[in-house]
Amino acid sequence: MIVILMGVTGTGKTTIANELIAATGWKFAEGDDYHSEANRAKMKAAIPLNDADRAPWLETLHQVLLGWQQQGESGVLTCSALKQTYRDTLSSGLAPGSYQFVVLEAPKALIAERLAKRHHEYMNPALLDSQLATLENPKDALHVSVEGTPVEIAQKILDELKVTAIHPLQ
């Protein structure tokens, strides 16, 4: 099983991913780690990325997912995956049923509050509005509210996916 945790900045993709991988022992790829220096500089300056900026990044992430599938490994990828075309790129060539997009959702006020409290190397909180405007809400994804503890959210995802944790969530 490959889980692609998606959503706008500040929804807790990395936090929830860490809970999922601790519970399952699956592989993990932090989508932000694969951004180019040019993309990082734009985001730090509060300049939204465009499709041309994202294309090579998404293709790299797609290769990570294909590698996991080819090796028969389960994994969790964090990636905003805001548009359907981005999700199509990520999932291209993956076997049906071998992956699941999971949208982490929260009210804008909660996300803004979280962003105000965190420090991110380059993701400027001012980009929240542009990400919310860009988000094309997927119909075929699992939608999960992040208005709970990370453990509760991770457990809900595992339950929905019918995955049994090999290590108890704490």
C-alpha positions as CSV (number, residue, x, y, z in Angstrom):
1,M,0.0,0.0,0.0
2,I,1.2,3.5,-0.9
3,V,-0.4,6.4,0.9
4,I,0.0,9.9,-0.5
5,L,-0.8,12.4,2.3
6,M,-1.9,15.5,0.6
7,G,-3.3,18.9,1.4
8,V,-2.3,22.6,1.8
9,T,0.5,23.7,4.0
10,G,0.0,23.4,7.7
11,T,-2.4,20.5,7.7
12,G,0.1,18.2,9.3
13,K,1.2,16.0,6.5
14,T,4.7,15.3,7.9
15,T,3.4,14.9,11.5
16,I,0.7,12.4,10.4
17,A,3.2,10.6,8.1
18,N,5.6,10.1,11.0
19,E,2.8,8.5,13.1
20,L,1.9,6.2,10.1
21,I,5.5,5.1,9.5
22,A,6.1,4.5,13.2
23,A,3.0,2.3,13.3
24,T,3.6,0.4,10.1
25,G,7.4,0.4,9.4
26,W,6.7,1.6,5.8
27,K,9.0,3.6,3.7
28,F,8.7,7.4,3.9
29,A,9.4,10.3,1.5
30,E,8.9,13.9,2.5
31,G,7.9,15.6,-0.7
32,D,9.4,18.9,0.4
33,D,12.9,17.3,0.4
34,Y,12.7,16.9,-3.3
35,H,12.1,20.5,-4.2
36,S,14.7,22.3,-6.3
37,E,16.6,25.2,-4.7
38,A,14.8,27.5,-7.1
39,N,11.4,26.3,-5.9
40,R,12.5,26.7,-2.3
41,A,13.7,30.3,-2.9
42,K,10.3,31.1,-4.5
43,M,8.3,29.7,-1.7
44,K,10.5,31.4,0.9
45,A,9.8,34.7,-0.9
46,A,6.1,33.9,-0.7
47,I,5.9,33.5,-4.5
48,P,3.5,30.6,-5.4
49,L,4.9,27.8,-7.5
50,N,3.4,27.4,-11.0
51,D,2.9,24.2,-13.0
52,A,6.3,24.5,-14.7
53,D,8.0,24.8,-11.3
54,R,6.2,21.8,-10.0
55,A,6.5,19.5,-13.1
56,P,10.1,18.2,-12.5
57,W,9.4,17.9,-8.7
58,L,6.2,15.8,-9.3
59,E,8.1,13.6,-11.8
60,T,10.8,12.9,-9.2
61,L,8.1,12.0,-6.6
62,H,6.4,9.8,-9.2
63,Q,9.7,7.9,-9.6
64,V,9.9,7.3,-5.9
65,L,6.4,5.9,-5.9
66,L,7.2,3.6,-8.9
67,G,10.3,2.4,-7.2
68,W,8.4,1.4,-4.1
69,Q,5.8,-0.4,-6.2
70,Q,8.5,-2.2,-8.2
71,Q,10.2,-3.3,-5.0
72,G,6.9,-4.4,-3.5
73,E,7.3,-1.9,-0.7
74,S,4.6,0.1,1.1
75,G,5.2,3.7,1.8
76,V,4.0,7.1,2.8
77,L,4.6,10.2,0.6
78,T,3.8,13.7,1.7
79,C,2.9,16.0,-1.1
80,S,0.5,18.9,-1.4
81,A,-0.9,17.4,-4.7
82,L,-3.2,20.3,-5.0
83,K,-4.4,19.7,-8.6
84,Q,-5.9,16.7,-10.3
85,T,-3.1,16.9,-12.9
86,Y,-0.5,16.7,-10.2
87,R,-2.2,13.6,-8.7
88,D,-2.4,12.1,-12.2
89,T,1.4,12.5,-12.6
90,L,2.1,11.0,-9.2
91,S,-0.1,7.9,-9.7
92,S,0.6,7.3,-13.4
93,G,1.5,3.7,-13.9
94,L,0.8,2.6,-10.4
95,A,-1.4,-0.5,-10.1
96,P,-5.1,0.3,-9.3
97,G,-5.7,-0.3,-5.6
98,S,-2.0,-0.1,-4.7
99,Y,-2.2,3.5,-3.6
100,Q,-4.5,5.9,-1.8
101,F,-4.6,9.7,-1.7
102,V,-5.5,11.0,1.7
103,V,-6.6,14.6,2.0
104,L,-5.8,16.2,5.3
105,E,-8.4,18.9,6.0
106,A,-8.9,21.6,8.5
107,P,-10.7,25.0,8.7
108,K,-8.5,27.9,7.4
109,A,-8.4,29.5,10.8
110,L,-6.9,26.3,12.4
111,I,-4.3,26.0,9.6
112,A,-3.3,29.7,9.9
113,E,-3.0,29.3,13.7
114,R,-0.6,26.3,13.2
115,L,1.4,28.1,10.6
116,A,1.9,31.1,12.9
117,K,3.4,28.7,15.5
118,R,5.8,26.8,13.3
119,H,9.0,27.5,11.6
120,H,9.6,26.0,8.2
121,E,12.8,26.4,6.3
122,Y,11.2,27.9,3.2
123,M,7.4,27.5,3.2
124,N,6.1,31.0,3.8
125,P,2.7,31.1,5.7
126,A,1.6,33.8,3.3
127,L,1.2,31.1,0.6
128,L,-1.8,29.5,2.4
129,D,-4.4,31.6,0.5
130,S,-2.8,30.7,-2.9
131,Q,-2.7,27.0,-1.9
132,L,-6.4,27.0,-0.8
133,A,-7.3,28.7,-4.1
134,T,-5.3,26.1,-6.1
135,L,-6.7,23.1,-4.3
136,E,-8.9,20.9,-6.5
137,N,-10.6,18.7,-4.0
138,P,-10.4,15.1,-5.2
139,K,-13.5,13.0,-5.1
140,D,-11.6,9.7,-5.1
141,A,-9.5,10.4,-2.0
142,L,-10.0,9.6,1.6
143,H,-10.9,12.8,3.4
144,V,-9.7,13.1,7.0
145,S,-10.1,16.0,9.4
146,V,-7.0,17.0,11.3
147,E,-9.0,18.3,14.2
148,G,-7.7,15.6,16.6
149,T,-4.4,14.3,17.9
150,P,-1.8,13.0,15.4
151,V,-2.3,9.5,16.9
152,E,-6.1,9.7,16.4
153,I,-5.8,10.9,12.9
154,A,-3.2,8.2,11.9
155,Q,-5.4,5.6,13.5
156,K,-8.4,6.8,11.5
157,I,-6.4,6.5,8.3
158,L,-5.2,3.0,9.2
159,D,-8.8,2.0,10.0
160,E,-10.2,3.4,6.8
161,L,-7.4,1.6,4.8
162,K,-8.0,-1.6,6.8
163,V,-4.3,-1.7,7.7
164,T,-3.2,-3.1,11.0
165,A,-0.4,-1.4,12.8
166,I,2.6,-3.5,13.7
167,H,3.6,-1.1,16.4
168,P,0.9,0.5,18.6
169,L,0.3,4.1,18.1
170,Q,1.1,6.2,21.2
